[in-house]
Amino acid sequence: LFIIIFAMNLKRTLLLEVKSQGYSVVIGNDSLSHLNEFLNGKTYSKYFIIVDENTIEHCLPAIVTNIDCLAEAEVIQTESGEENKTIEIVTQVWYAMSEAHADRKALVVNLGGGVISDMGGFIASTYKRGIDFVNIATTLLSQVDASVGGKLGIDLGGLKNQIGVFNFPQMVVIYPPFLQTLEFRQLKSGFSEVLKHALIQDEKYWEEVKKINVSPDYDWENIIGKSVQIKNKVVLEDPKEKGIRKILNFGHTIGHAIETWHLENDPDFFLHGEAIAMGMIAEGFLSKEKLRLSDKALSEIVTVFKSVYDLKPLPEENFESYCGLMIHDKKNSGGKISCSLLSKIGDCKWDVFADKKDILNALTSYNKTFT
Ligand code: NAD
């Protein structure tokens, strides 16, 4: 892991560059000029920017004015939302690129949150057997989490991330001012991955992040930098998720099942980070059961998550369906559910197996925190 910090000029403008798997993640107010210089040194045949209705409005103007070669780019607009992370949308974008004569030397710029970066990265990685792409992450969630690790893909029939590849962008750009226009609920959703990074790896970082009063005005740059470095360290150690990378799934075994069920069946479904927050509380109880996470740590986790998120009890009649989704998850086999759980704050173990009864108990304990 290499970290280079450039002091770019006299204003408060540091650029943090984190080296990941063959590419850099650049973070800071100068990240757009850094991308400009990088692209000025390349020769692409054509440029495509994938956006949604929010990023075309709030982020595209800064991109086309600050990055010379993107002023003339073809802009492909998709509809926002997890329900659009599908093969149908991918096909439409492939057609749009093909009709615009994109060849193998074209560049795709994904301008958006995790939905656009997962899907746009997949589109670029498969178009003509793979063309270059750059991710400009515009939500807190995509900045702190989806920016690193090379997981790209789409959902299948309501099941999350079932189709995809591991592949890497030329560069990931994180320009913190984009967070100013993000809905507050989306900002908090992204913050759940920050809390997760602290819980699984760094007790000192937890002490810092648990006190943050989430708001668009908070100075996020430092937090984004720390979270990216934590995730990057883990993925560099275990790129294909054979071992330690599984700790990034803390909260996701139960959280993904909740997210998937509600995405399919509930018009007011939970955002990714909200479902993961519930998952982390429930898996906190499972951690106490399986790894003796202390009562003090567990109660602090519950208090912090409840203070940030407007959480509610989950309908008990759904518990069986959540368990069904977990049992069919690609990470599990033989009815045993593989979890990543906390032994203490800052330490996470992986391949801890739970059965259906354990999961039902964890969900019941989550609900009991509301009584
Ligand atoms: P998202 O991409 O759906 O974006 C959330 C909303 O914010 C959208 O409506 C979007 O249009 C809007 N938006 C984006 N930037 C904006 C801005 N600057 N101002 C105003 N509005 C803006 O959601 P997300 O939370 O960023 O990402 C969730 C996705 O990321 C999920 O599909 C999840 O599976 C995926 N993910 C991937 C990884 C990975 O490693 N690849 C990791 C975590 C999550």
Residues whose N, C-alpha, C, O or C-beta is under 5 A from the ligand:
A	BS01	NAD	D52 N54 T55 H58 S80 G81 E82 G112 G113 G114 V115 I116 D118 T138 T139 L141 S142 D145 A146 V148 G149 K151 F178 L179 T181 L182 E183 Q186 H272
